[in-house]
């Protein structure tokens, strides 16, 4: 969408200065999410936008403050014009902005609810303070929603508590603006010092502390990209940190200007970081995991992967289309209303969606299921039915599959079951396991094609290159069709990528395509598959530590490196 000018409105709006925290979106407060949900205009730098934009409503006006070239001036003012892009667009260009304070004021004067989001906490942001003063002088109402400051949040994620039982003093220093007097004061103290600096200035900050009186053997930790899955922490002393970073090939580096948080002090628990580093020790920390499903299908699976520290990347391998001949589906839906069926069995979320759409086409709703028993093949399908207003009567108590559903399905009993027919809406390529099992239990089955599955369009070139070039650490295959379709639309995953399969049939298909299977789920469940991948990651980390090797991700291994088969 092209940038558009914000329309005029009432004279005064409202501004919320919001702290977005140090990087992890999960650190946003409930109040912050509420403010973002109600915002008309969202003003922030691009890194902060990545954190907060997901909570903004559709159509919110987004202003990026990071661009350097000015946008067109508002006629008669000479000031930059407030231009926006639709918040639902991920590819539209963002407006060029220099004067964020002016833009905030202009948006607020137009009667809009403005959220000005900054990294960390607004109280520690000098620019936010200037913008607050501008609002106060102009009589524009504003509020402040605190956020987790990087100087506090990053050490917590690095496993470095700032105080111990003896209650040591904690001093905070911004090395980029610290005076000689400031260094002297923290140098003579024996408390913990939290230093905000840049990667290429860590050695200079350590030197300042030593010159001010701190011992060279004082423990020091340095964390870059804190609270994100790119986080990395080094432990050394004031006297050795520069050499440690050099040996780690961090410096010299084009990324030397990246902000970091350094913690210095005898009682900062740096020595216990191996035991306290809960975040970086997650089993799949930093792993980029390919999930060959749509975002809707993969929502809970992706959340589970994130809990293990992974970065899920969803790539649809199939697309869902209506059946070529809809008459069969139309007759079956009419049969539901006229009492033709005793049961209806849903084997997928897509089947629920197909029936729901047909209901809406006929002006029906969940009440049409009255008197009909409803079965769902698993938890996700059951949740889709509940969202439709239908509580399933039967969900597998064991294995979440067609076989598991048959284990619990009652046999047909002419005394208790007035009707012997089951409506089974499903995909055109579904297996016959459920149909055969129901017939064996004495039921008649109307096996109806509710939707067709076709191969999805190829993912972007960047994703295809990452798949074939070893840019992904792991890929989860949840069916044989996902193997065939992913290879067909994007190419074969690189040999350093960990291949995880949901079961033997999927593993066999993967091997037929020349892939070595590393992980297999103990039972056919996507969540058990994710657990199995996490266990693999834990064993891999433990083996590296036992051998004295650095812990690396699979994508960081040398091309052609041999991988162990794990089932």
MARMAR-267149 format. One record per residue (C-alpha): residue number from 1; residue in one letter; x, y, z. Coordinates in pm, 1 decimal. Example, Ala and Ser with C-alpha at 12.3 -4.5 7.8 and 13.67 -1.06 7.14 Angstrom:
pos  code  c1  c2  c3
1  a  1230.0  -450.0  780.0
2  s  1367.0  -106.0  714.0
REM end
This chain:
pos  code  c1  c2  c3
1  x  0.0  0.0  0.0
2  x  124.2  349.3  -78.0
3  x  189.1  589.4  210.1
4  x  -114.2  805.3  287.0
5  x  -151.9  1126.3  478.8
6  x  -331.6  1105.1  812.7
7  x  -668.9  1280.8  795.8
8  x  -750.0  1575.2  1016.9
9  x  -947.2  1520.8  1336.7
10  x  -1028.3  1682.4  1671.3
11  x  -770.4  1921.4  1807.9
12  x  -617.8  1705.0  2081.3
13  x  -553.3  1333.9  2102.5
14  x  -351.1  1132.7  2348.3
15  x  7.0  1000.9  2355.0
16  x  129.4  687.1  2529.6
17  x  505.8  666.2  2577.3
18  x  560.4  293.8  2592.9
19  x  861.7  85.6  2691.1
20  x  899.2  -212.9  2457.5
21  x  1163.3  -384.9  2669.7
22  x  1504.9  -507.7  2558.1
23  x  1392.9  -727.3  2267.2
24  x  1187.2  -1027.2  2374.9
25  x  823.0  -959.6  2275.8
26  x  713.6  -1166.5  2576.0
27  x  843.3  -894.8  2808.2
28  x  576.6  -643.9  2703.4
29  x  346.2  -562.1  2994.7
30  x  -28.3  -619.2  2987.4
31  x  -79.1  -243.5  2993.0
32  x  151.1  -206.8  2693.1
33  x  -47.1  -462.6  2493.1
34  x  -371.3  -283.7  2583.0
35  x  -232.6  51.3  2465.0
36  x  -107.3  -101.6  2140.2
37  x  -444.0  -261.7  2072.2
38  x  -617.4  76.3  2096.2
39  x  -357.0  282.2  1907.2
40  x  -442.5  482.0  1594.9
41  x  -78.9  570.6  1526.4
42  x  232.6  373.2  1618.7
43  x  565.7  558.6  1618.5
44  x  891.0  364.8  1671.5
45  x  1223.8  257.3  1526.4
46  x  1228.2  -54.7  1310.4
47  x  1366.1  -290.4  1578.4
48  x  1103.0  -178.2  1824.8
49  x  832.5  -205.8  1557.8
50  x  921.5  -574.2  1516.5
51  x  838.0  -624.8  1885.9
52  x  519.2  -416.8  1921.2
53  x  352.3  -421.4  1580.7
54  x  206.3  -769.2  1623.4
55  x  -20.5  -636.4  1900.6
56  x  -149.1  -336.4  1704.0
57  x  -488.5  -350.1  1540.2
58  x  -530.1  -394.6  1167.8
59  x  -493.9  -68.8  978.3
60  x  -294.4  114.9  1244.4
61  x  -81.1  396.3  1105.1
62  x  286.2  301.4  1139.0
63  x  567.0  557.1  1142.3
64  x  928.5  438.3  1131.8
65  x  1166.1  688.4  1295.5
66  x  1487.0  524.7  1169.7
67  x  1487.3  645.6  809.5
68  x  1713.6  938.7  736.0
69  x  1568.9  1119.0  434.6
70  x  1293.1  1368.3  516.8
71  x  940.8  1328.4  390.3
72  x  742.4  1607.5  231.5
73  x  678.2  1909.3  454.5
74  x  337.1  1997.4  582.9
75  x  232.6  2302.5  375.4
76  x  295.4  2624.6  562.4
77  x  502.7  2468.9  842.8
78  x  823.8  2346.7  683.1
79  x  799.8  2041.0  909.8
80  x  792.9  1678.7  791.8
81  x  449.1  1555.9  691.7
82  x  305.4  1266.6  890.0
83  x  272.5  982.6  643.3
84  x  180.5  625.9  729.4
85  x  156.9  277.6  591.2
86  x  -117.5  27.9  662.7
87  x  -19.8  -190.5  958.0
88  x  -137.8  -501.1  773.9
89  x  118.3  -453.0  496.6
90  x  457.5  -614.8  554.4
91  x  614.8  -508.6  228.6
92  x  504.8  -147.2  188.9
93  x  777.1  114.8  233.7
94  x  781.3  301.1  563.6
95  x  779.3  680.4  566.4
96  x  1097.5  879.6  601.3
97  x  1104.5  1061.6  934.3
98  x  1355.9  1284.2  1112.1
99  x  1160.5  1475.0  1373.5
100  x  978.5  1213.1  1580.5
101  x  873.2  1470.3  1841.5
102  x  701.9  1680.0  1575.3
103  x  527.2  1377.6  1428.5
104  x  402.2  1264.1  1768.0
105  x  264.5  1611.0  1833.7
106  x  100.3  1638.4  1492.3
107  x  -66.9  1299.6  1529.3
108  x  -192.0  1383.5  1876.2
109  x  -326.0  1724.8  1766.8
110  x  -525.6  1538.8  1502.1
111  x  -722.7  1368.7  1777.4
112  x  -559.1  1029.8  1745.2
113  x  -435.8  786.1  2006.4
114  x  -61.7  776.0  1953.4
115  x  173.7  513.9  2092.9
116  x  536.7  622.3  2095.9
117  x  729.5  301.2  2159.7
118  x  1094.5  299.8  2261.2
119  x  1339.9  24.0  2346.2
120  x  1372.7  -60.8  2713.6
121  x  1201.8  191.0  2943.1
122  x  1088.0  542.0  2839.9
123  x  1234.2  691.2  3156.9
124  x  1583.0  597.6  3040.5
125  x  1536.9  732.5  2687.1
126  x  1654.1  1092.9  2649.2
127  x  1461.0  1148.4  2327.8
128  x  1137.6  1022.4  2487.4
129  x  1189.8  1269.5  2772.2
130  x  1215.8  1558.0  2521.0
131  x  897.5  1442.2  2349.9
132  x  715.0  1424.7  2684.1
133  x  819.5  1782.4  2760.1
134  x  693.3  1891.2  2418.7
135  x  354.0  1732.6  2493.7
136  x  343.9  1897.1  2835.7
137  x  420.1  2240.6  2691.7
138  x  154.1  2201.5  2425.1
139  x  -109.8  2073.8  2665.7
140  x  -133.2  1735.9  2491.5
141  x  -235.1  1466.4  2743.7
142  x  9.0  1177.0  2773.0
143  x  89.4  877.4  2988.0
144  x  394.7  658.8  3041.9
145  x  387.5  278.2  3033.4
146  x  714.9  153.0  3183.3
147  x  907.7  -126.7  3017.8
148  x  1181.5  -366.4  3122.3
149  x  1509.9  -176.0  3100.4
150  x  1787.8  -350.2  2905.4
151  x  2027.7  -296.9  3195.7
152  x  1802.1  -513.0  3413.6
153  x  1641.5  -753.6  3165.8
154  x  1952.8  -855.2  2972.9
155  x  2155.4  -971.0  3279.0
156  x  1852.7  -1173.8  3392.3
157  x  1840.8  -1351.8  3053.7
158  x  2218.3  -1400.6  3065.1
159  x  2194.2  -1576.3  3400.8
160  x  2375.2  -1299.6  3590.6
161  x  2186.1  -1185.9  3904.4
162  x  2286.7  -832.5  4000.0
163  x  2264.6  -878.2  4376.6
164  x  2340.9  -1157.3  4620.5
165  x  2225.3  -1234.3  4974.6
166  x  2465.4  -972.2  5111.8
167  x  2283.1  -704.2  4911.3
168  x  2569.0  -553.5  4713.9
169  x  2520.1  -207.5  4566.7
170  x  2430.5  -195.3  4198.2
171  x  2547.7  96.1  3983.0
172  x  2437.6  163.1  3625.7
173  x  2669.9  335.6  3378.3
174  x  2616.3  438.8  3017.2
175  x  2972.2  426.8  2886.1
176  x  2878.0  636.3  2585.6
177  x  2807.7  941.7  2803.3
178  x  2990.2  863.3  3130.6
179  x  3217.6  1133.7  3273.2
180  x  3553.6  1080.5  3448.3
181  x  3379.6  1146.0  3778.3
182  x  3128.6  870.1  3706.9
183  x  3404.9  616.4  3635.3
184  x  3586.0  719.1  3953.4
185  x  3275.0  669.3  4166.3
186  x  3205.2  318.2  4036.5
187  x  3575.6  234.1  4045.4
188  x  3609.0  286.1  4420.3
189  x  3286.9  93.3  4490.1
190  x  3294.6  -283.5  4544.2
191  x  2937.4  -324.5  4419.4
192  x  2806.5  -456.7  4088.7
193  x  2839.8  -229.0  3786.3
194  x  2609.6  -265.9  3486.0
195  x  2764.5  -96.0  3184.3
196  x  2569.2  -6.0  2870.4
197  x  2820.0  20.7  2587.1
198  x  2897.1  -107.4  2237.7
199  x  3080.0  -422.3  2139.1
200  x  3387.5  -243.9  2010.1
201  x  3406.3  -24.8  2324.9
202  x  3393.3  -302.6  2585.2
203  x  3773.1  -310.6  2620.7
204  x  3785.5  67.2  2670.1
205  x  3511.8  50.0  2936.7
206  x  3701.5  -227.2  3116.4
207  x  4015.5  -12.2  3103.4
208  x  3829.7  281.8  3255.1
209  x  3718.6  67.3  3547.6
210  x  4069.2  -67.8  3607.4
211  x  4213.3  283.5  3589.8
212  x  3949.8  395.0  3842.5
213  x  4054.3  128.7  4092.3
214  x  3885.6  -199.3  4004.8
215  x  4111.1  -506.8  4008.4
216  x  4193.4  -653.5  3664.4
217  x  4076.4  -998.9  3781.4
218  x  3724.3  -870.3  3860.1
219  x  3467.6  -1096.9  3682.2
220  x  3292.7  -948.9  3379.8
221  x  3017.7  -1074.6  3148.4
222  x  2929.6  -919.9  2813.4
223  x  2596.1  -990.2  2643.3
224  x  2499.1  -891.4  2289.8
225  x  2141.9  -907.6  2147.8
226  x  2011.6  -977.0  2497.5
227  x  1668.8  -1141.7  2548.1
228  x  1650.7  -1244.8  2180.6
229  x  1737.9  -1577.7  2021.7
230  x  2051.2  -1409.2  1884.5
231  x  2177.4  -1353.5  2238.7
232  x  2539.2  -1441.5  2309.5
233  x  2732.3  -1396.3  2633.0
234  x  3104.9  -1406.9  2709.0
235  x  3252.1  -1444.8  3057.0
236  x  3598.9  -1309.9  3139.4
237  x  3760.7  -1048.8  3366.7
238  x  3827.6  -679.5  3325.1
239  x  4183.1  -763.0  3225.5
240  x  4101.9  -1041.4  2979.4
241  x  3772.5  -941.0  2817.3
242  x  3936.3  -776.1  2514.3
243  x  4142.0  -1088.9  2445.0
244  x  3838.7  -1313.3  2502.7
245  x  3634.6  -1124.6  2242.8
246  x  3925.8  -1132.9  1999.9
247  x  3971.0  -1509.5  2041.6
248  x  3597.9  -1552.4  1985.9
249  x  3651.6  -1365.3  1656.2
250  x  3403.3  -1101.9  1763.7
251  x  3647.6  -814.3  1720.3
252  x  3736.1  -652.3  1494.8
253  x  3395.7  -688.9  1336.0
254  x  3158.6  -484.0  1121.2
255  x  2908.9  -542.4  1403.7
256  x  3139.9  -384.8  1661.3
257  x  2900.9  -96.2  1711.8
258  x  2620.4  -319.4  1838.3
259  x  2494.2  -225.4  2187.8
260  x  2585.2  -463.3  2468.2
261  x  2526.4  -494.1  2840.4
262  x  2832.9  -573.4  3052.8
263  x  2812.1  -675.8  3419.4
264  x  3115.2  -628.1  3643.9
265  x  3158.9  -733.1  4006.2
266  x  3283.2  -999.0  4246.4
267  x  2927.9  -1072.7  4359.3
268  x  2750.2  -1054.3  4023.6
269  x  2734.3  -1436.6  4004.6
270  x  2942.2  -1439.3  3684.3
271  x  3125.2  -1742.9  3820.6
272  x  2798.3  -1937.4  3844.0
273  x  2673.5  -1848.6  3496.1
274  x  2711.0  -2207.1  3376.1
275  x  2439.8  -2305.9  3623.5
276  x  2227.8  -1990.9  3595.1
277  x  2224.2  -1941.1  3217.4
278  x  1867.7  -2061.9  3169.3
279  x  1798.7  -1881.4  2841.3
280  x  2100.6  -1964.6  2628.1
281  x  2090.6  -2322.9  2760.2
282  x  1748.7  -2394.0  2613.2
283  x  1766.2  -2714.1  2404.3
284  x  1708.7  -2546.6  2066.1
285  x  1840.9  -2200.6  2148.1
286  x  1880.3  -1997.9  1830.5
287  x  1787.3  -2288.7  1601.8
288  x  1606.8  -2182.6  1288.0
289  x  1344.2  -2453.5  1241.0
290  x  1146.5  -2497.7  920.2
291  x  782.8  -2591.0  981.3
292  x  616.8  -2695.9  653.4
293  x  268.7  -2578.1  750.8
294  x  67.3  -2258.5  734.1
295  x  85.6  -2010.8  1023.3
296  x  -269.1  -2108.2  1126.1
297  x  -189.5  -2480.6  1127.6
298  x  147.0  -2434.5  1297.7
299  x  43.8  -2184.1  1566.8
300  x  66.9  -2411.6  1871.7
301  x  364.1  -2602.8  1728.6
302  x  554.8  -2280.5  1666.0
303  x  477.8  -2162.2  2020.4
304  x  616.6  -2489.8  2153.2
305  x  933.3  -2452.3  1947.2
306  x  979.7  -2097.5  2077.2
307  x  956.6  -2229.5  2432.7
308  x  1264.4  -2441.4  2350.0
309  x  1447.8  -2131.8  2223.3
310  x  1397.9  -2201.4  1852.1
311  x  1300.8  -1957.9  1577.2
312  x  1019.8  -2126.1  1377.9
313  x  974.6  -2040.4  1010.7
314  x  644.5  -2155.2  861.0
315  x  639.6  -2254.8  493.9
316  x  307.5  -2387.5  355.9
317  x  356.7  -2694.6  138.3
318  x  -8.1  -2751.0  50.4
319  x  -295.5  -2525.0  -42.9
320  x  -660.1  -2608.1  22.2
321  x  -918.5  -2571.6  -253.8
322  x  -1290.7  -2660.3  -281.0
323  x  -1384.4  -2998.2  -431.7
324  x  -1421.1  -3007.5  -809.0
325  x  -1781.8  -3129.1  -778.5
326  x  -1955.4  -2970.3  -476.9
327  x  -2284.2  -3158.2  -515.6
328  x  -2177.1  -3447.9  -288.3
329  x  -2084.1  -3207.2  -9.2
330  x  -2408.8  -3014.4  -53.7
331  x  -2619.1  -3333.1  -23.6
332  x  -2429.5  -3437.8  290.4
333  x  -2481.3  -3101.9  462.5
334  x  -2852.2  -3116.7  382.4
335  x  -2849.6  -3469.0  527.5
336  x  -2717.2  -3330.7  854.5
337  x  -3020.3  -3105.8  885.4
338  x  -3273.1  -3374.6  786.8
339  x  -3143.1  -3635.7  1033.2
340  x  -2960.0  -3867.1  793.6
341  x  -2658.2  -3915.9  1022.0
342  x  -2589.8  -4041.0  1373.4
343  x  -2227.4  -3918.7  1371.5
344  x  -2006.7  -3669.5  1193.3
345  x  -1629.9  -3723.0  1217.9
346  x  -1378.2  -3444.8  1158.3
347  x  -1023.4  -3553.8  1077.8
348  x  -864.7  -3210.3  1035.4
349  x  -903.5  -2838.6  1096.0
350  x  -953.2  -2798.6  720.4
351  x  -1254.3  -3033.7  733.9
352  x  -1409.0  -2819.1  1006.8
353  x  -1345.7  -2508.7  797.7
354  x  -1501.3  -2667.2  486.9
355  x  -1821.5  -2767.0  668.5
356  x  -1841.2  -2431.2  843.6
357  x  -1814.3  -2244.5  513.4
358  x  -2088.4  -2461.9  362.4
359  x  -2306.8  -2395.7  667.9
360  x  -2259.6  -2020.3  626.3
361  x  -2345.7  -2053.3  258.4
362  x  -2683.5  -2202.2  358.1
363  x  -2738.2  -1962.2  648.8
364  x  -2682.3  -2235.6  909.3
365  x  -2484.4  -2224.7  1233.0
366  x  -2372.4  -2463.6  1506.3
367  x  -2733.3  -2533.9  1604.0
368  x  -2761.2  -2757.4  1297.3
369  x  -2549.9  -3015.1  1487.9
370  x  -2828.2  -3065.5  1743.3
371  x  -2895.7  -3436.3  1796.1
372  x  -2581.5  -3543.2  1605.8
373  x  -2276.4  -3691.0  1776.9
374  x  -1952.4  -3516.8  1679.4
375  x  -1603.0  -3672.0  1675.5
376  x  -1267.8  -3497.8  1632.7
377  x  -943.7  -3675.0  1548.3
378  x  -729.7  -3464.0  1780.7
379  x  -691.5  -3160.3  2001.6
380  x  -641.6  -2902.1  1726.2
381  x  -946.8  -3023.7  1535.7
382  x  -1147.6  -3022.6  1858.4
383  x  -1041.8  -2662.6  1926.3
384  x  -1155.6  -2560.7  1577.4
385  x  -1497.1  -2714.2  1648.6
386  x  -1521.8  -2538.8  1984.9
387  x  -1443.8  -2209.0  1810.4
388  x  -1739.9  -2289.8  1582.8
389  x  -1959.4  -2342.7  1891.1
390  x  -1956.9  -2724.5  1884.5
391  x  -1818.5  -2934.3  2169.7
392  x  -1702.7  -3274.6  2038.2
393  x  -1856.6  -3584.8  2193.5
394  x  -1553.2  -3797.0  2111.6
395  x  -1181.8  -3714.8  2099.9
396  x  -915.8  -3989.9  2113.2
397  x  -805.1  -4061.0  2469.0
398  x  -474.7  -4199.3  2343.0
399  x  -305.0  -4151.7  2008.2
400  x  -425.9  -3836.5  1832.1
401  x  -490.1  -3999.2  1495.0
402  x  -751.3  -4189.4  1296.1
403  x  -630.0  -4511.2  1458.6
404  x  -663.6  -4353.7  1802.4
405  x  -1016.1  -4237.3  1718.8
406  x  -1113.8  -4590.4  1615.1
407  x  -983.5  -4725.3  1946.7
408  x  -1252.2  -4523.2  2127.0
409  x  -1529.2  -4534.5  1865.7
410  x  -1830.2  -4743.5  1981.5
411  x  -1954.9  -5026.3  1757.8
412  x  -2293.3  -4982.4  1595.4
413  x  -2573.6  -5105.5  1820.7
414  x  -2920.2  -5115.4  1659.0
415  x  -3082.4  -5094.2  2003.4
416  x  -2913.3  -4766.9  2106.1
417  x  -2830.6  -4617.1  1767.3
418  x  -3143.1  -4526.5  1565.6
419  x  -2930.6  -4436.6  1263.6
420  x  -2630.3  -4635.3  1138.2
421  x  -2468.1  -4372.3  916.1
422  x  -2154.7  -4157.6  966.4
423  x  -2072.3  -3842.1  769.3
424  x  -1697.0  -3819.1  708.7
425  x  -1591.8  -3489.3  540.7
426  x  -1223.1  -3501.2  452.1
427  x  -948.8  -3439.4  199.5
428  x  -940.5  -3593.0  -146.1
429  x  -609.9  -3770.8  -67.1
430  x  -701.2  -3903.9  279.2
431  x  -618.1  -4264.7  366.4
432  x  -885.6  -4531.2  410.4
433  x  -793.1  -4623.4  769.1
434  x  -1091.7  -4454.0  933.5
435  x  -1345.4  -4562.1  669.2
436  x  -1240.4  -4927.9  690.2
437  x  -1238.2  -4921.2  1069.3
438  x  -1587.4  -4771.9  1095.2
439  x  -1728.2  -5024.2  850.7
440  x  -1570.7  -5301.6  1057.6
441  x  -1751.2  -5158.6  1362.3
442  x  -2081.5  -5192.1  1177.0
443  x  -2131.3  -4834.5  1057.9
444  x  -2227.1  -4710.3  711.8
445  x  -1996.8  -4429.1  600.7
446  x  -2060.3  -4138.9  364.5
447  x  -1698.9  -4062.5  272.7
448  x  -1726.7  -3713.2  122.5
449  x  -1454.1  -3499.6  -35.7
450  x  -1490.9  -3170.3  153.9
451  x  -1174.7  -3011.2  16.4
452  x  -881.1  -3078.9  -212.9
453  x  -517.2  -3046.4  -119.0
454  x  -284.1  -2917.5  -388.1
455  x  82.9  -2830.1  -383.0
456  x  145.3  -2477.4  -257.4
457  x  332.9  -2212.0  -450.3
458  x  712.0  -2203.4  -399.9
459  x  833.7  -1994.1  -105.0
460  x  1042.5  -1678.7  -166.7
461  x  1384.3  -1725.3  -326.9
462  x  1557.4  -1636.7  0.2
463  x  1379.3  -1923.1  178.1
464  x  1454.9  -2169.5  -101.6
465  x  1823.4  -2077.3  -88.1
466  x  1826.8  -2121.0  290.6
467  x  1668.4  -2466.0  259.4
468  x  1916.0  -2590.2  -1.8
469  x  2216.3  -2403.1  137.5
470  x  2197.1  -2516.1  499.2
471  x  2044.9  -2198.0  641.8
472  x  1797.5  -2396.2  852.1
473  x  1906.3  -2595.2  1155.1
474  x  1615.9  -2840.9  1141.1
475  x  1301.4  -2921.6  946.5
476  x  993.0  -3092.0  1087.1
477  x  809.6  -3326.4  850.9
478  x  458.8  -3404.3  973.1
479  x  352.5  -3630.6  684.3
480  x  483.9  -3795.2  370.2
481  x  309.7  -3530.3  161.4
482  x  501.8  -3251.8  337.8
483  x  826.3  -3424.6  237.6
484  x  726.2  -3460.5  -126.1
485  x  576.9  -3114.0  -151.7
486  x  862.9  -2930.0  21.9
487  x  1121.8  -3097.6  -200.1
488  x  901.7  -3024.1  -500.2
489  x  850.6  -2652.8  -434.6
490  x  1177.1  -2560.3  -260.0
491  x  1437.8  -2832.6  -314.0
492  x  1601.9  -3087.2  -85.5
493  x  1723.0  -2965.3  257.0
494  x  2100.4  -2943.2  296.4
495  x  2278.2  -3239.5  456.8
496  x  2368.3  -3038.4  771.5
497  x  1999.1  -2975.2  844.2
498  x  1852.4  -3200.5  1113.1
499  x  1559.5  -3397.3  968.8
500  x  1277.2  -3478.2  1212.1
501  x  984.2  -3698.6  1107.4
502  x  652.4  -3767.3  1276.7
503  x  656.2  -4142.4  1212.5
504  x  799.1  -4438.5  1017.9
505  x  599.3  -4376.8  699.7
506  x  713.2  -4013.9  683.0
507  x  1071.1  -4118.8  762.2
508  x  1062.6  -4372.9  478.5
509  x  947.5  -4105.2  234.0
510  x  1225.0  -3873.4  352.2
511  x  1486.5  -4145.3  299.7
512  x  1345.8  -4216.8  -46.2
513  x  1419.1  -3851.1  -125.1
514  x  1779.6  -3890.0  -14.5
515  x  1738.8  -3740.8  334.6
516  x  1897.9  -3887.6  646.1
517  x  1645.0  -3894.8  930.1
518  x  1791.4  -3779.2  1262.7
519  x  1482.1  -3759.9  1482.2
520  x  1156.3  -3953.4  1491.2
521  x  861.9  -3885.9  1720.2
522  x  783.2  -4166.4  1969.7
523  x  419.1  -4136.0  1863.2
524  x  245.2  -3961.4  1570.0
525  x  190.9  -3620.4  1728.8
526  x  334.2  -3286.8  1617.8
527  x  396.8  -3191.8  1979.5
528  x  578.4  -3519.4  2049.4
529  x  781.8  -3449.0  1737.4
530  x  884.9  -3109.3  1874.9
531  x  970.8  -3271.7  2209.7
532  x  1185.5  -3529.5  2031.4
533  x  1372.0  -3253.3  1846.2
534  x  1429.9  -3071.9  2177.8
535  x  1568.8  -3394.2  2329.7
536  x  1799.8  -3426.3  2030.5
537  x  1919.0  -3070.7  2086.2
538  x  1986.6  -3139.1  2455.1
539  x  2190.1  -3451.3  2377.5
540  x  2383.4  -3264.2  2110.3
541  x  2463.4  -2979.7  2352.1
542  x  2568.4  -3223.0  2625.3
543  x  2797.7  -3410.9  2385.8
544  x  2968.6  -3087.3  2277.8
545  x  3023.9  -2976.5  2636.5
546  x  3156.7  -3318.4  2738.5
547  x  3403.5  -3310.7  2449.6
548  x  3511.1  -2957.7  2539.5
549  x  3380.4  -2823.1  2209.3
550  x  3183.2  -2500.9  2165.5
551  x  2807.3  -2542.7  2143.1
552  x  2705.9  -2461.6  1786.6
553  x  2388.9  -2488.3  1582.6
554  x  2370.3  -2745.7  1299.5
555  x  2374.4  -2466.9  1039.0
556  x  2711.8  -2353.7  1179.0
557  x  2875.4  -2687.6  1101.7
558  x  3103.9  -2737.8  806.3
559  x  2922.3  -2839.7  486.9
560  x  2949.4  -3212.9  437.9
561  x  2997.2  -3285.5  807.4
562  x  2863.0  -3626.8  892.9
563  x  2555.6  -3643.5  1111.7
564  x  2453.8  -3917.4  1349.0
565  x  2128.7  -4098.8  1290.1
566  x  1897.4  -4076.5  1591.3
567  x  1558.8  -4243.9  1609.6
REM end
